[in-house]
Amino acid sequence: MVVMEQMRFGYPASTFALRIDALHIRPGEKVAIVGPSGSGKTTLLNLVSGISIPNSGRIVVHGLRIDVLNDRARRNFRIATIGFVFQQFELIPYLRLVDNVLLPYFINPRLKLNREVRARADELIARLGLGGKERRYMHELSQGEQQRVAVCRALVGAAPLILADEPTGNLDPANKRSVLQLLFEESDRAGQTLLAVTHDTAVLDGFDRTIDFSEFHAVGAES
């Protein structure tokens, strides 16, 4: 599902650099990424999704080499292939809750919005305790509720790859368990690959394996 080889990435005018000689994530695998702040965990998700591109090396996602694609092709690939739970949620403030969940179907012509999709959205919303709030705008929701909306949006299209950046960071213990259970169940049901960044060591048992990302972070290294 995800292959990185001889990958180098660095930000301009920064000493931060990532060096990943080999990283392979199998289809259907549930992988947790842990490591100290600033080690590049979010950067990894951005590279896998094509939001960022490496300085050198090779990145293959779902059989397609994305590091050689132009910006438009990477964007189309991301919309069609990846469900992304962003750390800052990236919800649309002028859309209601249910429309934020269904957003992939509004921006991707390959996805067809029909009765079954709307029923799936309703099911996800209810599973995460948001039932009855479908018509609310984002400013009417708490941070934890917004985070759960972002999780619903990532799952609604049954994308082959789910990228989750601190998906439980704003949740109380009960909602944290609900979100993790849903992510794991959906991954198993649909054969989705799950790659999640987390600081919460208490949730790691549910993943197939854990990668300590500090080993890929180099300060002052050539990018």
C-alpha positions in Angstrom: 0.0 0.0 0.0 2.8 2.5 1.0 6.4 2.2 -0.1 9.1 4.7 0.6 12.6 4.2 -0.6 15.7 6.4 -0.2 13.4 9.3 0.7 14.8 12.6 1.7 12.8 15.7 2.7 13.7 19.0 4.2 12.1 22.4 4.7 13.8 25.4 3.1 15.9 27.4 5.5 15.5 24.8 8.2 17.8 22.2 9.8 14.9 19.7 9.9 15.3 16.7 7.6 13.8 13.3 7.2 15.7 10.3 5.9 13.7 7.2 5.3 15.7 4.5 3.4 12.9 2.0 3.5 9.4 2.1 4.8 6.8 -0.5 3.7 3.2 -0.7 4.9 1.2 -3.6 3.7 -2.4 -3.3 2.4 -4.9 -3.7 5.2 -2.3 -3.1 7.9 -3.0 -0.9 10.9 0.2 1.1 11.8 0.7 3.6 14.6 3.4 6.3 14.3 4.8 7.5 17.6 7.7 9.9 18.4 8.6 13.2 19.9 7.1 16.5 18.7 9.0 17.8 15.8 10.2 14.4 14.6 8.2 14.6 11.4 5.2 12.5 12.0 2.7 14.9 10.4 5.3 15.5 7.6 5.2 11.8 6.8 1.4 11.9 6.4 1.7 14.9 4.1 4.3 13.1 2.0 2.2 9.9 1.8 -0.8 12.0 0.7 1.1 14.1 -1.8 0.5 17.3 0.0 4.3 17.6 0.2 6.8 16.1 -2.2 10.3 14.8 -1.3 13.6 16.3 -2.3 14.6 12.9 -3.6 13.6 9.3 -3.4 10.5 7.2 -4.3 7.0 7.2 -2.8 4.5 4.7 -4.1 0.9 4.7 -2.7 -1.8 2.2 -3.8 0.4 1.2 -6.7 1.0 4.7 -8.0 4.3 6.6 -7.7 3.1 10.0 -6.4 6.4 11.8 -6.1 6.5 12.3 -9.9 2.9 13.6 -10.3 2.1 17.2 -10.7 0.0 19.1 -8.1 -3.3 18.6 -9.8 -2.7 14.8 -10.3 -1.7 14.5 -6.6 -4.8 16.3 -5.5 -7.1 14.1 -7.6 -5.3 11.0 -6.3 -5.6 12.1 -2.7 -9.4 12.8 -3.0 -10.0 9.5 -4.7 -7.7 7.3 -2.6 -7.2 8.7 0.9 -9.4 9.5 3.8 -7.5 12.1 5.9 -8.2 13.0 9.5 -6.3 16.3 9.8 -4.9 17.4 13.1 -6.6 20.7 12.7 -9.7 19.0 11.2 -9.9 21.2 8.1 -13.7 21.4 8.2 -15.7 23.9 6.2 -17.3 26.5 8.6 -20.2 27.4 6.3 -21.2 23.8 5.8 -23.4 21.9 8.2 -22.2 18.8 10.0 -23.6 16.3 7.5 -22.3 18.2 4.5 -18.8 18.3 6.0 -19.0 14.5 6.4 -20.2 14.2 2.7 -17.6 16.7 1.4 -15.6 14.1 -0.6 -18.7 13.4 -2.7 -19.1 17.1 -3.5 -15.5 17.6 -4.7 -14.7 14.2 -6.4 -16.6 13.5 -9.6 -15.7 9.8 -9.3 -17.7 9.5 -6.1 -21.5 9.2 -6.6 -23.7 10.6 -3.8 -26.7 8.4 -3.5 -29.1 7.1 -0.9 -26.7 4.4 0.3 -23.9 6.9 0.9 -26.2 9.2 2.8 -27.3 6.3 5.0 -23.7 5.4 5.6 -23.0 9.0 6.6 -25.9 8.9 9.0 -24.7 5.6 10.5 -21.2 7.0 11.1 -22.6 10.2 12.6 -24.7 8.2 15.0 -21.9 5.8 15.9 -19.8 8.7 17.1 -22.5 10.3 19.2 -23.4 13.1 16.8 -26.9 12.1 16.0 -29.4 15.0 16.1 -26.6 17.5 15.3 -26.5 16.9 11.5 -27.8 20.5 10.7 -25.4 22.3 13.0 -22.5 24.5 11.8 -18.9 24.0 13.0 -19.0 27.0 15.4 -21.9 25.3 17.1 -19.8 22.2 17.9 -17.1 21.6 20.5 -13.5 20.7 19.5 -14.2 17.1 20.3 -17.3 17.0 18.2 -15.5 18.6 15.3 -12.8 16.0 15.6 -15.4 13.2 15.3 -16.9 15.0 12.3 -13.4 14.8 10.7 -13.2 11.1 11.4 -16.7 10.5 9.8 -15.6 12.4 6.7 -12.4 10.3 6.4 -14.4 7.1 6.6 -17.5 7.9 4.6 -16.0 7.1 1.2 -14.4 3.8 2.2 -11.0 5.0 0.8 -8.3 2.3 0.5 -6.0 4.3 2.8 -6.9 6.2 6.0 -4.4 8.7 7.3 -5.2 10.0 10.8 -3.2 12.7 12.5 -3.9 12.5 16.3 -7.5 11.4 15.7 -8.2 11.2 19.5 -6.3 14.3 20.6 -9.4 16.3 21.7 -11.5 13.5 23.0 -12.6 12.3 26.4 -11.9 8.6 27.2 -15.4 7.3 26.2 -15.3 9.1 22.8 -11.7 8.1 22.3 -12.7 4.4 22.6 -15.6 5.0 20.2 -13.4 6.6 17.6 -10.6 3.9 17.8 -13.2 1.1 17.7 -14.8 2.6 14.6 -11.4 3.1 12.9 -10.3 -0.5 13.6 -13.7 -2.0 12.6 -13.9 -0.1 9.4 -10.3 -1.0 8.5 -11.1 -4.7 9.0 -14.4 -4.6 7.3 -13.3 -2.8 4.2 -9.7 -4.0 4.1 -8.5 -0.4 4.5 -4.9 0.5 5.4 -4.7 2.7 8.5 -1.7 4.9 9.3 -2.2 6.9 12.4 0.0 9.4 14.3 -0.6 9.4 18.0 1.0 10.5 21.3 -1.3 8.2 23.3 0.6 5.1 24.1 -2.6 3.6 25.7 -4.1 3.0 22.3 -1.2 1.2 20.7 -2.5 -2.4 21.4 -5.1 -2.1 18.7 -2.6 -1.6 15.9 -0.7 -4.3 14.1 2.6 -2.6 14.7 4.1 0.6 15.9 6.9 2.7 14.3 9.0 5.0 16.5 9.5 7.9 14.1 12.4 9.4 16.0 14.8 7.1 14.1 13.9 8.9 10.8 14.5 12.4 12.1 17.9 14.1 11.6 18.7 17.6 12.7 21.2 19.4 10.5 21.2 16.6 7.9 21.3 17.2 4.2 17.9 17.0 2.7 
